[in-house]
Amino acid sequence: MAYIPYIEQEDASPELQRLYDRYREPGGGVDNILKIHGLNPPSMETHYELYRTLMHGPSGLNRVQREMIAVVVSSINECHY
C-alpha cells in the first residue's frame, strides 16, 4: 500500500482546520482517507462530495448493499479503512 503523508489536526492551517472541523466524526477524529487530502484541501471537499453521493445519493442499491460492496473492495485491495 502506498504511503501518503497527512497533516495532523493540530498542525492544520486555518483553511484545513475548517475542513477538519466540518468532516469530524462523532468521536472527534477525522478519517485518514480524508486527511490524506490535507496537502490539497479542495480535493478533500471534492472527495467527500463524491463519497456522500455514492453512499447516500439516489441509487438502485440500499445503504447496506453499498457498504457491503465497499467492504469487499477494501478487502480485495487489502485496504484497512
RAURJO-V892606 format. One line per field, one symbol per residue. phi: phi as a letter, one per 30 degrees, with the letter a starting at -180 (. if undefined). A space follows every 10 residues. Layout:
BEGIN
phi: ???
END
This chain:
BEGIN
phi: .dcbdbcded cddeddddde ddcddedjcc eedddddedb eedddddddd edddcbdead cddddddddd dddddddhcc d
END
